Amino acid sequence: MALKVCKFGGTSMADGNIIVEVKKIMESDKDRRFAVVSAPGKRYSGDVKVTDLLYSCQSELNETGGISKSFPAVRARFLDIARQLNLKTDIGAVLDETERRIVSENSTDFTASRGEYLSARVFAEVSGAKFIDSEEVIFFKADGTLDGAKSYKAISEAVDGVKLAVFPGFYGKGADGRVKTFSRGGSDITGAVVARAVNATLYENWTDVSGFLACDPHIVDSPRRIKTLSYKELRELSYMGADVLHSESIFPVRKANIPINIKNTFRPQDEGTTIVPTSRHILSGDTVTGIAGRKNFTVIYIEKSLMNAEIGFIRKVLSVIEGAGVPVEHIPSGIDTMSLVVSGEALSGDKLNEIIENIKEAVDPDVVRVIENIALIATVGHGMSSSVGTSARLFNAIASADINIKMIDQGSSELNIVVGVKNEDYERCIKAIYNEFFASCR
């Protein structure tokens, strides 16, 4: 028996008229039994997402002890949605209780979660579904990670015998018994957790685009849509900036081999993009699946003669970075050199200078040099490993665009090649790579 879990993003919950269309999507397929919803997103350019309104509430609460100036915008948004949908629920009373609890809880996570909570309450009434509060069925461990076993069991028990149910995305319950959120965009993760818990045959992720595109449409005009990609390709592209789907959302469904379908709420007839287990992925014949990247990285270049012969050298360097609480993105290396690529955002204040001094003390390098404002661009695809000359085509395309490569990193799986260029060359570099591998296919 087929069973689908549908996650609807913020644009799908933006106003009452769109919510009616979401209801139609659910009703159009009897296999769509469980929905996960986000907080209402932007209705138009310049509008403010409800989650951002709620963060403003928390800022006011921290400063003044109340939310009388910020919460009215949240209230007005949901009252407008309720009016459009002609809800029977006294949404005003629900909002009154929400306002009281935001003040009494005084927790950023709780405050931020209320957009999803209210959105799910609304959609449950509209669709005639059972509302299941994620606080009661999704749990986090003391270290902040998802308690999968406990969550899957609770969700499975909560939906037993339930024909149609709605869950708020983005949050659950922390080990301290208080509401805890995933990172921003975490409703995607909630959807994946629910899909895994109910043994879904398909996880549909409904958003405002018809699937993954081969690169950022803000950089390349009308890039090609990716029809199918593997979990591994998705992970690489999402992590490097392709933000259609949260990069961590694949883990629950990957373990259960549940495919994901990215669909467009506003064009439900479009095929979208299907993400499948790597074992089921069939090569399309394309060398490259997609291109993604991010700006503002910092490279810490370390050089020392006979580094390769010094036991524990890399461990000592990484211990310095770990002690500073900074994650390392890539570690390109040579016999006497190594580079640590870290996000510039992680090096606030004097942290970079402290890291440099601690590295000097720990390993006594010959040279330590810092290169800032670097953009990383990943060219991703299973077809790269079986295509002769892929690297040559990539580097020739970048060179022809008169762009200097600052760093190169390729994993042993040959699934991706990451290049580092100056921030100012980021857009030109992506265009050059796209034109090399996709222009003739458009």
Secondary structure, DSSP 8 states (H G I E B T S, - for coil): ---EEEEE-GGGGSSHHHHHHHHHHHHT-TTEEEEEE-----SSTT---HHHHHHHHHHHHHHHS--TTTHHHHHHHHHHHHHHHT-SS-HHHHHHHHHHHHHHH--HHHHHHHHHHHHHHHHHHHHT-EE--GGGT-BB-TTSSB-HHHHHHHHHHHTTT-SSEEEESSEEE-TTSSEEE-STTTHHHHHHHHHHHTT-SEEEEEESSSS-BSS-TTTSSS--B--EEEHHHHHHHHHTT-TTS-TTTHHHHHHTT--EEEEETT-TTS--EEEE-GGG----S-S--EEEEEEEEEEEEEE-TTGGGSTTHHHHHHHHHHHTT----B--B-SSEEEEEEEGGG--TTHHHHHHHHHHHHH--SEEEEEEEEEEEEEE-GGGGGSTTHHHHHHHHHHHTT----EEEE-TT-SEEEEEEEGGGHHHHHHHHHHHHTGGG-
